[in-house]
Amino acid sequence: MIRVLWWPNNGVIVVAVTYRLGMLGFLGDGEDVPANLGLLDQLTALRWIRANITAFGGDPDLITVFGQSSGADAIAHLMISDGADGLFRRAILQSAPLGITADRAALTAAMRAAVGHLSRDTPVEEVVALQPVAERAGRKFGARGRMQPFGVQYGFPPLPEGADRDAALRDAARRVDVLIGCTLEETGVIAAVVPGLCTVFRAPLLGRRIRQLITTPTTRSMYDTPAREFVARHHAAGGRAYRYRMTWRPEDNGYGAAHLSDLPLLLGTREAWKDAAILGTADWASVDRRGRAIRRIWVEFARTGTVSDAGAEDTITFLPN
Protein backbone atom coordinates (compact mmCIF):
# COMPACT_ATOMS: atom_id res chain seq x y z
CA MET A 1 0.00 0.00 0.00
CA ILE A 2 1.17 3.53 -0.81
CA ARG A 3 -0.01 6.58 1.15
CA VAL A 4 0.86 10.11 0.06
CA LEU A 5 1.17 12.56 2.99
CA TRP A 6 2.53 16.03 3.67
CA TRP A 7 5.03 17.10 6.31
CA PRO A 8 3.53 20.10 8.17
CA ASN A 9 5.44 23.39 7.83
CA ASN A 10 8.08 21.88 5.55
CA GLY A 11 6.43 21.81 2.14
CA VAL A 12 7.55 18.21 1.65
CA ILE A 13 5.56 15.31 0.29
CA VAL A 14 6.03 12.11 2.29
CA VAL A 15 5.04 8.82 0.69
CA ALA A 16 4.57 5.94 3.14
CA VAL A 17 5.06 2.45 1.72
CA THR A 18 4.09 -0.92 3.16
CA TYR A 19 5.72 -4.15 2.03
CA ARG A 20 5.80 -7.82 2.92
CA LEU A 21 7.68 -8.67 6.11
CA GLY A 22 8.83 -11.80 7.91
CA MET A 23 8.30 -15.09 6.14
CA LEU A 24 6.04 -13.50 3.55
CA GLY A 25 8.74 -11.08 2.53
CA PHE A 26 12.13 -12.65 3.13
CA LEU A 27 12.16 -16.45 3.48
CA GLY A 28 11.47 -17.60 -0.06
CA ASP A 29 13.72 -20.28 -1.52
CA GLY A 30 14.51 -18.27 -4.63
CA GLU A 31 13.02 -20.95 -6.85
CA ASP A 32 9.35 -21.61 -6.21
CA VAL A 33 9.01 -18.47 -4.04
CA PRO A 34 11.18 -15.37 -4.69
CA ALA A 35 13.70 -14.81 -1.90
CA ASN A 36 13.41 -11.04 -1.52
CA LEU A 37 9.73 -10.26 -2.05
CA GLY A 38 9.80 -7.46 0.54
CA LEU A 39 12.59 -5.68 -1.32
CA LEU A 40 10.86 -6.24 -4.66
CA ASP A 41 7.72 -4.65 -3.17
CA GLN A 42 9.75 -1.55 -2.32
CA LEU A 43 11.20 -1.34 -5.83
CA THR A 44 7.69 -1.52 -7.28
CA ALA A 45 6.58 1.28 -4.96
CA LEU A 46 9.57 3.45 -5.92
CA ARG A 47 8.78 2.99 -9.62
CA TRP A 48 5.22 4.14 -8.96
CA ILE A 49 6.46 7.14 -6.98
CA ARG A 50 8.87 8.23 -9.69
CA ALA A 51 6.17 7.90 -12.33
CA ASN A 52 3.44 9.70 -10.35
CA ILE A 53 4.97 12.10 -7.82
CA THR A 54 4.75 15.05 -10.22
CA ALA A 55 0.95 14.85 -9.97
CA PHE A 56 1.26 15.56 -6.24
CA GLY A 57 3.66 18.47 -6.70
CA GLY A 58 6.87 16.50 -6.20
CA ASP A 59 10.10 16.39 -8.19
CA PRO A 60 10.94 12.90 -9.55
CA ASP A 61 14.62 13.87 -9.71
CA LEU A 62 14.79 14.75 -6.00
CA ILE A 63 13.32 11.65 -4.43
CA THR A 64 14.83 10.82 -1.02
CA VAL A 65 14.20 7.51 0.71
CA PHE A 66 14.38 7.40 4.50
CA GLY A 67 13.81 4.60 6.95
CA GLN A 68 14.60 3.43 10.45
CA SER A 69 16.05 0.13 11.71
CA SER A 70 15.10 -2.66 9.26
CA GLY A 71 13.76 0.08 6.98
CA ALA A 72 17.22 1.66 6.93
CA ASP A 73 18.79 -1.72 6.24
CA ALA A 74 16.38 -2.12 3.33
CA ILE A 75 17.52 1.23 1.91
CA ALA A 76 21.15 0.14 2.04
CA HIS A 77 20.13 -2.84 -0.09
CA LEU A 78 17.94 -0.79 -2.43
CA MET A 79 21.09 1.16 -3.25
CA ILE A 80 22.57 -2.01 -4.78
CA SER A 81 19.38 -3.56 -6.15
CA ASP A 82 19.04 -4.32 -9.83
CA GLY A 83 16.55 -1.89 -11.33
CA ALA A 84 16.90 0.77 -8.60
CA ASP A 85 19.25 3.05 -10.52
CA GLY A 86 17.56 6.43 -10.99
CA LEU A 87 14.63 5.74 -8.66
CA PHE A 88 16.00 7.94 -5.83
CA ARG A 89 18.70 10.58 -5.47
CA ARG A 90 19.34 10.57 -1.71
CA ALA A 91 19.03 8.20 1.23
CA ILE A 92 18.65 8.71 4.99
CA LEU A 93 19.46 5.61 7.03
CA GLN A 94 18.38 5.83 10.68
CA SER A 95 19.63 3.21 13.12
CA ALA A 96 20.51 0.67 10.45
CA PRO A 97 21.70 -2.52 12.22
CA LEU A 98 24.35 -3.11 9.57
CA GLY A 99 26.52 -5.01 12.03
CA ILE A 100 24.08 -7.95 12.11
CA THR A 101 22.62 -7.99 8.60
CA ALA A 102 25.50 -9.58 6.69
CA ASP A 103 26.53 -13.26 6.66
CA ARG A 104 22.97 -14.52 7.12
CA ALA A 105 23.04 -17.60 4.89
CA ALA A 106 23.28 -20.13 7.74
CA LEU A 107 20.56 -18.33 9.72
CA THR A 108 18.19 -18.29 6.76
CA ALA A 109 18.89 -21.93 5.95
CA ALA A 110 18.14 -22.98 9.54
CA MET A 111 14.83 -21.13 9.57
CA ARG A 112 13.82 -22.56 6.20
CA ALA A 113 14.67 -26.08 7.35
CA ALA A 114 12.57 -25.59 10.49
CA VAL A 115 9.40 -24.67 8.58
CA GLY A 116 9.84 -27.14 5.71
CA HIS A 117 9.01 -26.59 2.07
CA LEU A 118 6.54 -23.84 1.28
CA SER A 119 5.25 -23.17 -2.21
CA ARG A 120 3.55 -20.17 -3.75
CA ASP A 121 0.30 -22.09 -3.29
CA THR A 122 0.70 -22.54 0.48
CA PRO A 123 -2.21 -20.73 2.20
CA VAL A 124 -1.11 -17.44 3.75
CA GLU A 125 -2.61 -18.48 7.11
CA GLU A 126 -0.27 -21.48 7.18
CA VAL A 127 2.75 -19.33 6.33
CA VAL A 128 1.96 -16.84 9.10
CA ALA A 129 1.34 -19.66 11.61
CA LEU A 130 4.83 -21.04 10.90
CA GLN A 131 6.62 -17.76 11.51
CA PRO A 132 7.16 -18.37 15.26
CA VAL A 133 8.72 -21.72 14.33
CA ALA A 134 11.21 -19.96 12.07
CA GLU A 135 11.93 -17.34 14.74
CA ARG A 136 12.70 -19.99 17.35
CA ALA A 137 15.12 -21.66 14.95
CA GLY A 138 16.87 -18.34 14.44
CA ARG A 139 17.49 -17.63 18.12
CA LYS A 140 20.56 -19.84 18.30
CA PHE A 141 22.32 -17.36 16.00
CA GLY A 142 22.55 -14.73 18.75
CA ALA A 143 21.73 -11.06 18.22
CA ARG A 144 21.46 -11.58 14.46
CA GLY A 145 18.69 -14.14 14.87
CA ARG A 146 16.94 -12.48 17.81
CA MET A 147 16.84 -8.88 16.57
CA GLN A 148 16.32 -9.34 12.85
CA PRO A 149 15.78 -12.98 11.91
CA PHE A 150 14.24 -12.19 8.53
CA GLY A 151 16.41 -10.30 6.08
CA VAL A 152 17.54 -10.05 2.50
CA GLN A 153 19.22 -12.94 0.70
CA TYR A 154 22.21 -12.18 -1.51
CA GLY A 155 22.54 -13.80 -4.91
CA PHE A 156 18.80 -13.72 -5.54
CA PRO A 157 16.98 -10.94 -7.44
CA PRO A 158 17.33 -8.04 -7.08
CA LEU A 159 20.63 -8.38 -5.14
CA PRO A 160 24.18 -9.31 -6.15
CA GLU A 161 26.17 -12.07 -4.50
CA GLY A 162 27.30 -11.26 -0.96
CA ALA A 163 30.93 -11.17 -2.05
CA ASP A 164 30.04 -8.38 -4.49
CA ARG A 165 28.14 -6.23 -1.98
CA ASP A 166 30.91 -3.76 -1.15
CA ALA A 167 31.80 -3.27 -4.82
CA ALA A 168 28.13 -2.59 -5.58
CA LEU A 169 27.93 -0.04 -2.77
CA ARG A 170 31.05 1.69 -4.09
CA ASP A 171 29.47 1.79 -7.53
CA ALA A 172 26.32 3.40 -6.07
CA ALA A 173 28.27 6.09 -4.19
CA ARG A 174 28.31 8.67 -6.98
CA ARG A 175 24.60 8.18 -7.67
CA VAL A 176 23.21 8.48 -4.13
CA ASP A 177 23.96 11.02 -1.39
CA VAL A 178 23.75 9.45 2.07
CA LEU A 179 22.88 10.64 5.58
CA ILE A 180 23.41 7.81 8.07
CA GLY A 181 23.53 7.56 11.84
CA CYS A 182 22.16 6.13 15.04
CA THR A 183 21.15 7.06 18.55
CA LEU A 184 23.66 7.29 21.38
CA GLU A 185 22.36 4.22 23.24
CA GLU A 186 20.58 2.11 20.62
CA THR A 187 20.56 -1.08 22.67
CA GLY A 188 18.99 0.59 25.69
CA VAL A 189 15.69 -0.92 24.51
CA ILE A 190 16.81 -4.29 25.87
CA ALA A 191 15.46 -2.96 29.16
CA ALA A 192 11.99 -3.51 27.72
CA VAL A 193 12.54 -7.27 27.48
CA VAL A 194 14.93 -8.00 30.35
CA PRO A 195 13.01 -8.07 33.67
CA GLY A 196 14.19 -5.49 36.16
CA LEU A 197 16.73 -3.85 33.87
CA CYS A 198 14.59 -0.78 33.26
CA THR A 199 14.50 -0.20 37.03
CA VAL A 200 18.28 -0.54 37.20
CA PHE A 201 18.72 1.95 34.35
CA ARG A 202 16.55 4.47 36.25
CA ALA A 203 18.49 4.15 39.51
CA PRO A 204 19.89 7.44 40.85
CA LEU A 205 23.60 8.04 40.37
CA LEU A 206 24.61 4.61 39.08
CA GLY A 207 21.72 3.93 36.68
CA ARG A 208 23.07 5.91 33.75
CA ARG A 209 26.58 4.54 34.25
CA ILE A 210 25.34 0.93 34.24
CA ARG A 211 23.28 1.63 31.12
CA GLN A 212 26.31 3.07 29.36
CA LEU A 213 28.47 0.06 30.26
CA ILE A 214 25.89 -2.23 28.65
CA THR A 215 24.82 -0.15 25.67
CA THR A 216 28.07 1.47 24.53
CA PRO A 217 29.87 -1.63 23.17
CA THR A 218 26.75 -3.18 21.63
CA THR A 219 25.65 0.09 20.03
CA ARG A 220 29.15 0.55 18.66
CA SER A 221 29.40 -2.92 17.10
CA MET A 222 25.89 -3.17 15.65
CA TYR A 223 25.22 0.42 14.58
CA ASP A 224 27.92 3.04 15.03
CA THR A 225 31.04 1.38 13.61
CA PRO A 226 29.23 -0.04 10.55
CA ALA A 227 27.84 3.45 9.85
CA ARG A 228 31.34 4.92 10.04
CA GLU A 229 32.62 2.26 7.66
CA PHE A 230 29.71 2.91 5.32
CA VAL A 231 30.59 6.60 5.12
CA ALA A 232 34.29 5.91 4.67
CA ARG A 233 33.60 3.56 1.75
CA HIS A 234 31.14 6.04 0.23
CA HIS A 235 33.66 8.87 0.36
CA ALA A 236 36.49 6.73 -0.97
CA ALA A 237 34.32 5.91 -3.98
CA GLY A 238 33.66 9.59 -4.69
CA GLY A 239 30.25 9.91 -3.07
CA ARG A 240 28.83 12.42 -0.60
CA ALA A 241 27.85 11.20 2.86
CA TYR A 242 27.27 12.53 6.37
CA ARG A 243 27.16 10.70 9.68
CA TYR A 244 25.20 11.76 12.75
CA ARG A 245 24.50 10.65 16.29
CA MET A 246 21.13 11.33 17.95
CA THR A 247 22.03 12.35 21.51
CA TRP A 248 18.65 13.32 22.97
CA ARG A 249 17.68 11.31 26.06
CA PRO A 250 13.94 11.60 26.79
CA GLU A 251 13.53 12.31 30.49
CA ASP A 252 13.07 9.31 32.82
CA ASN A 253 12.25 6.81 30.08
CA GLY A 254 14.55 4.12 31.51
CA TYR A 255 16.11 3.46 28.10
CA GLY A 256 18.22 6.53 27.43
CA ALA A 257 18.87 7.74 23.87
CA ALA A 258 17.72 4.37 22.61
CA HIS A 259 16.50 2.72 19.45
CA LEU A 260 13.15 4.29 18.39
CA SER A 261 13.69 7.50 20.37
CA ASP A 262 14.17 9.46 17.13
CA LEU A 263 10.81 8.46 15.62
CA PRO A 264 8.58 10.85 17.64
CA LEU A 265 10.74 13.68 16.29
CA LEU A 266 9.88 12.81 12.70
CA LEU A 267 6.45 11.25 12.49
CA GLY A 268 3.23 11.33 14.46
CA THR A 269 1.35 13.70 16.73
CA ARG A 270 0.98 14.28 20.45
CA GLU A 271 -2.03 11.96 20.40
CA ALA A 272 -0.10 9.20 18.64
CA TRP A 273 2.78 9.26 21.14
CA LYS A 274 1.02 10.20 24.39
CA ASP A 275 1.40 6.73 25.98
CA ALA A 276 4.79 5.83 24.49
CA ALA A 277 7.23 4.64 27.15
CA ILE A 278 10.18 5.70 24.99
CA LEU A 279 9.29 9.36 25.66
CA GLY A 280 9.33 8.98 29.45
CA THR A 281 8.19 12.24 31.07
CA ALA A 282 9.28 14.48 28.18
CA ASP A 283 6.70 17.19 27.55
CA TRP A 284 5.32 17.49 24.04
CA ALA A 285 6.53 21.08 23.66
CA SER A 286 10.11 19.81 23.96
CA VAL A 287 9.47 16.93 21.57
CA ASP A 288 7.85 19.28 19.06
CA ARG A 289 10.72 21.79 19.23
CA ARG A 290 13.31 19.11 18.66
CA GLY A 291 11.20 17.50 15.98
CA ARG A 292 10.94 20.72 13.98
CA ALA A 293 14.73 21.06 14.08
CA ILE A 294 15.34 17.48 12.95
CA ARG A 295 12.75 17.67 10.18
CA ARG A 296 14.42 20.85 8.95
CA ILE A 297 17.74 18.99 8.71
CA TRP A 298 16.17 16.03 6.91
CA VAL A 299 14.39 18.37 4.47
CA GLU A 300 17.56 20.38 3.83
CA PHE A 301 19.40 17.18 3.00
CA ALA A 302 16.59 15.97 0.72
CA ARG A 303 16.61 19.24 -1.21
CA THR A 304 20.33 20.01 -1.37
CA GLY A 305 22.32 16.96 -0.28
CA THR A 306 23.93 19.03 2.50
CA VAL A 307 23.28 19.30 6.25
CA SER A 308 23.49 21.85 9.05
CA ASP A 309 22.71 21.14 12.71
CA ALA A 310 22.19 24.81 13.60
CA GLY A 311 19.43 24.98 16.20
CA ALA A 312 19.52 21.24 16.92
CA GLU A 313 22.80 20.92 18.81
CA ASP A 314 21.07 19.56 21.93
CA THR A 315 19.45 16.76 19.92
CA ILE A 316 21.83 15.64 17.18
CA THR A 317 25.58 15.76 16.53
CA PHE A 318 27.29 15.43 13.15
CA LEU A 319 30.48 13.42 13.28
CA PRO A 320 33.79 13.73 11.43
CA ASN A 321 33.91 11.61 8.30
C-alpha positions as CSV (number, residue, x, y, z in Angstrom):
1,M,0.0,0.0,0.0
2,I,1.2,3.5,-0.8
3,R,0.0,6.6,1.1
4,V,0.9,10.1,0.1
5,L,1.2,12.6,3.0
6,W,2.5,16.0,3.7
7,W,5.0,17.1,6.3
8,P,3.5,20.1,8.2
9,N,5.4,23.4,7.8
10,N,8.1,21.9,5.5
11,G,6.4,21.8,2.1
12,V,7.6,18.2,1.6
13,I,5.6,15.3,0.3
14,V,6.0,12.1,2.3
15,V,5.0,8.8,0.7
16,A,4.6,5.9,3.1
17,V,5.1,2.4,1.7
18,T,4.1,-0.9,3.2
19,Y,5.7,-4.2,2.0
20,R,5.8,-7.8,2.9
21,L,7.7,-8.7,6.1
22,G,8.8,-11.8,7.9
23,M,8.3,-15.1,6.1
24,L,6.0,-13.5,3.6
25,G,8.7,-11.1,2.5
26,F,12.1,-12.7,3.1
27,L,12.2,-16.4,3.5
28,G,11.5,-17.6,-0.1
29,D,13.7,-20.3,-1.5
30,G,14.5,-18.3,-4.6
31,E,13.0,-20.9,-6.8
32,D,9.3,-21.6,-6.2
33,V,9.0,-18.5,-4.0
34,P,11.2,-15.4,-4.7
35,A,13.7,-14.8,-1.9
36,N,13.4,-11.0,-1.5
37,L,9.7,-10.3,-2.0
38,G,9.8,-7.5,0.5
39,L,12.6,-5.7,-1.3
40,L,10.9,-6.2,-4.7
41,D,7.7,-4.7,-3.2
42,Q,9.7,-1.6,-2.3
43,L,11.2,-1.3,-5.8
44,T,7.7,-1.5,-7.3
45,A,6.6,1.3,-5.0
46,L,9.6,3.4,-5.9
47,R,8.8,3.0,-9.6
48,W,5.2,4.1,-9.0
49,I,6.5,7.1,-7.0
50,R,8.9,8.2,-9.7
51,A,6.2,7.9,-12.3
52,N,3.4,9.7,-10.4
53,I,5.0,12.1,-7.8
54,T,4.8,15.1,-10.2
55,A,1.0,14.9,-10.0
56,F,1.3,15.6,-6.2
57,G,3.7,18.5,-6.7
58,G,6.9,16.5,-6.2
59,D,10.1,16.4,-8.2
60,P,10.9,12.9,-9.5
61,D,14.6,13.9,-9.7
62,L,14.8,14.7,-6.0
63,I,13.3,11.6,-4.4
64,T,14.8,10.8,-1.0
65,V,14.2,7.5,0.7
66,F,14.4,7.4,4.5
67,G,13.8,4.6,6.9
68,Q,14.6,3.4,10.5
69,S,16.0,0.1,11.7
70,S,15.1,-2.7,9.3
71,G,13.8,0.1,7.0
72,A,17.2,1.7,6.9
73,D,18.8,-1.7,6.2
74,A,16.4,-2.1,3.3
75,I,17.5,1.2,1.9
76,A,21.2,0.1,2.0
77,H,20.1,-2.8,-0.1
78,L,17.9,-0.8,-2.4
79,M,21.1,1.2,-3.2
80,I,22.6,-2.0,-4.8
81,S,19.4,-3.6,-6.2
82,D,19.0,-4.3,-9.8
83,G,16.6,-1.9,-11.3
84,A,16.9,0.8,-8.6
85,D,19.3,3.1,-10.5
86,G,17.6,6.4,-11.0
87,L,14.6,5.7,-8.7
88,F,16.0,7.9,-5.8
89,R,18.7,10.6,-5.5
90,R,19.3,10.6,-1.7
91,A,19.0,8.2,1.2
92,I,18.6,8.7,5.0
93,L,19.5,5.6,7.0
94,Q,18.4,5.8,10.7
95,S,19.6,3.2,13.1
96,A,20.5,0.7,10.5
97,P,21.7,-2.5,12.2
98,L,24.4,-3.1,9.6
99,G,26.5,-5.0,12.0
100,I,24.1,-7.9,12.1
101,T,22.6,-8.0,8.6
102,A,25.5,-9.6,6.7
103,D,26.5,-13.3,6.7
104,R,23.0,-14.5,7.1
105,A,23.0,-17.6,4.9
106,A,23.3,-20.1,7.7
107,L,20.6,-18.3,9.7
108,T,18.2,-18.3,6.8
109,A,18.9,-21.9,5.9
110,A,18.1,-23.0,9.5
111,M,14.8,-21.1,9.6
112,R,13.8,-22.6,6.2
113,A,14.7,-26.1,7.3
114,A,12.6,-25.6,10.5
115,V,9.4,-24.7,8.6
116,G,9.8,-27.1,5.7
117,H,9.0,-26.6,2.1
118,L,6.5,-23.8,1.3
119,S,5.3,-23.2,-2.2
120,R,3.6,-20.2,-3.8
121,D,0.3,-22.1,-3.3
122,T,0.7,-22.5,0.5
123,P,-2.2,-20.7,2.2
124,V,-1.1,-17.4,3.7
125,E,-2.6,-18.5,7.1
126,E,-0.3,-21.5,7.2
127,V,2.8,-19.3,6.3
128,V,2.0,-16.8,9.1
129,A,1.3,-19.7,11.6
130,L,4.8,-21.0,10.9
131,Q,6.6,-17.8,11.5
132,P,7.2,-18.4,15.3
133,V,8.7,-21.7,14.3
134,A,11.2,-20.0,12.1
135,E,11.9,-17.3,14.7
136,R,12.7,-20.0,17.4
137,A,15.1,-21.7,14.9
138,G,16.9,-18.3,14.4
139,R,17.5,-17.6,18.1
140,K,20.6,-19.8,18.3
141,F,22.3,-17.4,16.0
142,G,22.5,-14.7,18.7
143,A,21.7,-11.1,18.2
144,R,21.5,-11.6,14.5
145,G,18.7,-14.1,14.9
146,R,16.9,-12.5,17.8
147,M,16.8,-8.9,16.6
148,Q,16.3,-9.3,12.8
149,P,15.8,-13.0,11.9
150,F,14.2,-12.2,8.5
151,G,16.4,-10.3,6.1
152,V,17.5,-10.0,2.5
153,Q,19.2,-12.9,0.7
154,Y,22.2,-12.2,-1.5
155,G,22.5,-13.8,-4.9
156,F,18.8,-13.7,-5.5
157,P,17.0,-10.9,-7.4
158,P,17.3,-8.0,-7.1
159,L,20.6,-8.4,-5.1
160,P,24.2,-9.3,-6.2
161,E,26.2,-12.1,-4.5
162,G,27.3,-11.3,-1.0
163,A,30.9,-11.2,-2.0
164,D,30.0,-8.4,-4.5
165,R,28.1,-6.2,-2.0
166,D,30.9,-3.8,-1.2
167,A,31.8,-3.3,-4.8
168,A,28.1,-2.6,-5.6
169,L,27.9,0.0,-2.8
170,R,31.0,1.7,-4.1
171,D,29.5,1.8,-7.5
172,A,26.3,3.4,-6.1
173,A,28.3,6.1,-4.2
174,R,28.3,8.7,-7.0
175,R,24.6,8.2,-7.7
176,V,23.2,8.5,-4.1
177,D,24.0,11.0,-1.4
178,V,23.8,9.4,2.1
179,L,22.9,10.6,5.6
180,I,23.4,7.8,8.1
181,G,23.5,7.6,11.8
182,C,22.2,6.1,15.0
183,T,21.2,7.1,18.6
184,L,23.7,7.3,21.4
185,E,22.4,4.2,23.2
186,E,20.6,2.1,20.6
187,T,20.6,-1.1,22.7
188,G,19.0,0.6,25.7
189,V,15.7,-0.9,24.5
190,I,16.8,-4.3,25.9
191,A,15.5,-3.0,29.2
192,A,12.0,-3.5,27.7
193,V,12.5,-7.3,27.5
194,V,14.9,-8.0,30.4
195,P,13.0,-8.1,33.7
196,G,14.2,-5.5,36.2
197,L,16.7,-3.8,33.9
198,C,14.6,-0.8,33.3
199,T,14.5,-0.2,37.0
200,V,18.3,-0.5,37.2
201,F,18.7,1.9,34.4
202,R,16.6,4.5,36.2
203,A,18.5,4.1,39.5
204,P,19.9,7.4,40.8
205,L,23.6,8.0,40.4
206,L,24.6,4.6,39.1
207,G,21.7,3.9,36.7
208,R,23.1,5.9,33.7
209,R,26.6,4.5,34.3
210,I,25.3,0.9,34.2
211,R,23.3,1.6,31.1
212,Q,26.3,3.1,29.4
213,L,28.5,0.1,30.3
214,I,25.9,-2.2,28.7
215,T,24.8,-0.2,25.7
216,T,28.1,1.5,24.5
217,P,29.9,-1.6,23.2
218,T,26.8,-3.2,21.6
219,T,25.6,0.1,20.0
220,R,29.1,0.6,18.7
221,S,29.4,-2.9,17.1
222,M,25.9,-3.2,15.7
223,Y,25.2,0.4,14.6
224,D,27.9,3.0,15.0
225,T,31.0,1.4,13.6
226,P,29.2,0.0,10.5
227,A,27.8,3.5,9.9
228,R,31.3,4.9,10.0
229,E,32.6,2.3,7.7
230,F,29.7,2.9,5.3
231,V,30.6,6.6,5.1
232,A,34.3,5.9,4.7
233,R,33.6,3.6,1.7
234,H,31.1,6.0,0.2
235,H,33.7,8.9,0.4
236,A,36.5,6.7,-1.0
237,A,34.3,5.9,-4.0
238,G,33.7,9.6,-4.7
239,G,30.2,9.9,-3.1
240,R,28.8,12.4,-0.6
241,A,27.9,11.2,2.9
242,Y,27.3,12.5,6.4
243,R,27.2,10.7,9.7
244,Y,25.2,11.8,12.8
245,R,24.5,10.6,16.3
246,M,21.1,11.3,18.0
247,T,22.0,12.4,21.5
248,W,18.6,13.3,23.0
249,R,17.7,11.3,26.1
250,P,13.9,11.6,26.8
251,E,13.5,12.3,30.5
252,D,13.1,9.3,32.8
253,N,12.3,6.8,30.1
254,G,14.5,4.1,31.5
255,Y,16.1,3.5,28.1
256,G,18.2,6.5,27.4
257,A,18.9,7.7,23.9
258,A,17.7,4.4,22.6
259,H,16.5,2.7,19.4
260,L,13.2,4.3,18.4
261,S,13.7,7.5,20.4
262,D,14.2,9.5,17.1
263,L,10.8,8.5,15.6
264,P,8.6,10.9,17.6
265,L,10.7,13.7,16.3
266,L,9.9,12.8,12.7
267,L,6.5,11.2,12.5
268,G,3.2,11.3,14.5
269,T,1.4,13.7,16.7
270,R,1.0,14.3,20.5
271,E,-2.0,12.0,20.4
272,A,-0.1,9.2,18.6
273,W,2.8,9.3,21.1
274,K,1.0,10.2,24.4
275,D,1.4,6.7,26.0
276,A,4.8,5.8,24.5
277,A,7.2,4.6,27.2
278,I,10.2,5.7,25.0
279,L,9.3,9.4,25.7
280,G,9.3,9.0,29.4
281,T,8.2,12.2,31.1
282,A,9.3,14.5,28.2
283,D,6.7,17.2,27.5
284,W,5.3,17.5,24.0
285,A,6.5,21.1,23.7
286,S,10.1,19.8,24.0
287,V,9.5,16.9,21.6
288,D,7.9,19.3,19.1
289,R,10.7,21.8,19.2
290,R,13.3,19.1,18.7
291,G,11.2,17.5,16.0
292,R,10.9,20.7,14.0
293,A,14.7,21.1,14.1
294,I,15.3,17.5,13.0
295,R,12.7,17.7,10.2
296,R,14.4,20.9,9.0
297,I,17.7,19.0,8.7
298,W,16.2,16.0,6.9
299,V,14.4,18.4,4.5
300,E,17.6,20.4,3.8
301,F,19.4,17.2,3.0
302,A,16.6,16.0,0.7
303,R,16.6,19.2,-1.2
304,T,20.3,20.0,-1.4
305,G,22.3,17.0,-0.3
306,T,23.9,19.0,2.5
307,V,23.3,19.3,6.2
308,S,23.5,21.8,9.1
309,D,22.7,21.1,12.7
310,A,22.2,24.8,13.6
311,G,19.4,25.0,16.2
312,A,19.5,21.2,16.9
313,E,22.8,20.9,18.8
314,D,21.1,19.6,21.9
315,T,19.5,16.8,19.9
316,I,21.8,15.6,17.2
317,T,25.6,15.8,16.5
318,F,27.3,15.4,13.2
319,L,30.5,13.4,13.3
320,P,33.8,13.7,11.4
321,N,33.9,11.6,8.3
